[in-house]
Amino acid sequence: MDEEIFLEEKEKLKEIVQKIKDEEELLEHTLSSSDMNFKLEDMARATVLQSYLKKLEDIKKIKDKPYFARMDFKEDSKELEKFYIGKISLLDNKTAYPIIVDWRAPIANLYYEGKIGKAEYECLGEKIKGKILLKRQYIIENQELQKYVNINVTGNDELLQNALEEKADDRLKNIVATIQDEQNKIIRADINSPLIVQGVAGSGKTTIALHRIAYLIYNYEKEFKPEEFMIIAPTRFFLNYISNILPDLGVDDVKQCTFEDFAYDVIGKKLKISDNNEKLVIIVNKEFDSINNGKIDVMVKESKFKTSINFKRIIDDYLKQVEDNYIPKCDFKFMDKTIMSYNDIDYLFKHTYKMYNFTTRINEIEKHLASELNRASANIIEELRAERSHRIKDLVGEERVNLYDEYDKIIKLLEKGQKKIVKEHFSQIPKMDCVKYYMDFIQNYLQNSNEVFEYLKKNTMNNLKKSEIAFEDLAPLMYIQTKVFGIKEKCKIKHVVIDEAQDYGEFQFDVLKTILNSNSMTILGDIAQGVHYYRGIENWKRFIDVEFKDIKTIYTTLQKTYRTTKEIMDVANSVINKLPDYEKEYIVLGEPVINRKDSIKVKKCSDFKELIKYVNSRINKYLECQYKSIAIIGKDMNECEKIEENLSKVRSDVKLIRGKDSEYNSGISIVPSYLAKGLEFDCVIIANANKLTYVNNSLDIKLLYVTITRAMSKLDICYTGEMSDLLDCISKTIKED
């Protein structure tokens, strides 16, 4: 660093910090002197004050680290401008000149993608040309400049390396400063095209997903509200793990949920759902499946079929049958006078209002019929009055009064109760919910004699009769609900981000597209981590052909991994490379950015007792080194429960993650391999990587790959007996303890 430049930058930082403090004081004074009790007519003032509160909150978040970079840009025919880039923008109160530029602003794109020299960026549809003369990064702590470094392009720069040295708790929070070129392109990709990202473990898919939402909300604030964006994550535990990122980026109100939670909102009621991982556990443990006499392959085929586009097409055929028989097969009449024929009503239902769900169609037709009835009512009333006059002329007393009243009721009903008359016509529509329709579909419509269909019908009906469903039943139920009844306002979204996308099937994506009524989706996944192969995506090309055929689709890959060291990633790459060739078509090997030595230790233990003793000693060692998150990863829950039972005898600070957890508080976790997916830990201890635990099949290869790639800094591989053949690279590269 140049000492003179360093001092200049320190002064600049002081100047900006002071302006932030001045702005903070001004906002606090404005808010404290304002009457916060509003009447309805003061809502405009309330909105302004609410924006002040939001701005004050944002300023408090950034004042210790106001910015992380500077870029000097000279637009053609204009003066040189210096832009300091941070998490939010801040304008000078007097000049309205940007003191800090938001990282999401169009000009900030030059910092992430541009090189020193000629450059251009797009703003409001116009291309702005000029030259980048300087790109500088800063390390700032507690309003003090620690260091600066000049760069040309973003890459393996010093700030990135510093960020990668951080513990797992802090790593997610500081990604804005270190966004790389390939990540930036994904964050800023066109919102209107489906975006599919195949990224290796540790490539930053989750953080990119969150930053993309923050970017889209900032740049499309007039078109979309934050609550119209949704991110779907694999578990509530994972949601808690990422929960602070969007607020830290200045974004609130984005819907964050699991697929199950969103399904419950759409369906309108909670059903008892079997564990998301139940079938995976059966497959991993090769457990007996009592419903089908132990034929796991049939269970797998049933799941594949239920989540396929073919199953959705059969439901479409069923719904066509429901549509054909939905409305009463009779004319709409009043007092034997036809107001509208069945054929005309049927045409309205099947053609005029075809774009709507069945319930909305009926609502629209009711308005139509009420209007027709209103148009005909004057003539009908005239006829009724004439008929009444004729019939009562020879009557006297009570008989005359009763007949008069009888006609009067009918006339008043026709004058004021037209909606009631119309609703009575449609009261013949069966009172069924989406679950009853699904039961009818499974029991009465599905006709096939092969063993998969028999298993599907028997298994699904057994569950539904107990008000239980499997994970694979959610998409069909959501689809039926959407098509027949529609969805509540809170379920209407305009852009969805799906993380761990390889674990969802074609039908699940299709129902999301139906709810969105567009293709505006960000889909991030890793086929190499597709442990839910029996219901998920195994081939991106087939997926694109099914879901987005003839639609401009952006498909990209992320190969660099910013999580694990080269040593750890080399082992992970060796493991995943053992997949059969046909499964590797859409898998890319990770290219590690961190090249740190001595990150792997291997320990052969004589028995389980010694293994627990070794695990305990490693935990103590890592705690001494100030590591905050340590995971002992077992292959399945049975193994993890055994580890917890024995490890808890010697320490009280371990927590077993069972999948229902909603909180992530760092510390020492015992995690089954399939629940560790999507998470990262400072240190990972593989509980028992022996030949019996991890065998040479696709599922075990993927589970072991997931397990290895959770480690950021340290990986311990323990085993009893003989080491798994999947780890044959270990003996060539790493010596055992």
Secondary structure, DSSP 8 states (H G I E B T S, - for coil): --HHHHHHHHHHHHHHHHHHHHHHHHHHHHHHTS-----GGGHHHHHHHHHHHHHHHHHHHHTTS--SEEEEEEETTS-EEEEEEESS-EE-TTT--EEEEETTSTTHHHHHH--SEEEEEEETTEEEEEEEEEEEEEEEETTEEEEEEE-SSSSS-HHHHHHHTS-HHHHGGGGGGG--HHHHHHHTS-TTS-EEEEE-TTS-HHHHHHHHHHHHHHHTTTT--GGGEEEEES-HHHHHHHTTHHHHTT----EEEEHHHHHHHHHTS--EE--TTHHHHHHHHT---GGGTT-HHHHHHHHHHHTSHHHHHHHHHHHHHHHHTTS-SS-EEETTEEEE-HHHHHHIIIIITTTS-HHHHHHHHHHHHHHHHHHHHHHHHHHHHHHHHHHHTT--HHHHHHHHHHHHHHHHHHHH-HHHHHHHHGGGS----HHHHHHHIIIII----SHHHHHHHHHHHHHHHTTEE-GGGHHHHHHHIIIII---GGG--SEEEESSGGGS-HHHHHHHHHHHTS--EEEEE-GGG---TTTS-S-HHHHHHHHSTTS--EEEEE-EEEEEEHHHHHHHHHHHTTS-GGGSTT----EEEE--SS-EEEEEESSHHHHHHHHHHHHHHHHHTT--EEEEEESSHHHHHHHHHHHTTT-S-EEE--S-------EEEEEEGGGSTT--EEEEEES--BTTTS-SSHHHHHHHHHHHTTEEEEEEEEEESSB-GGGTTHHHH--B-
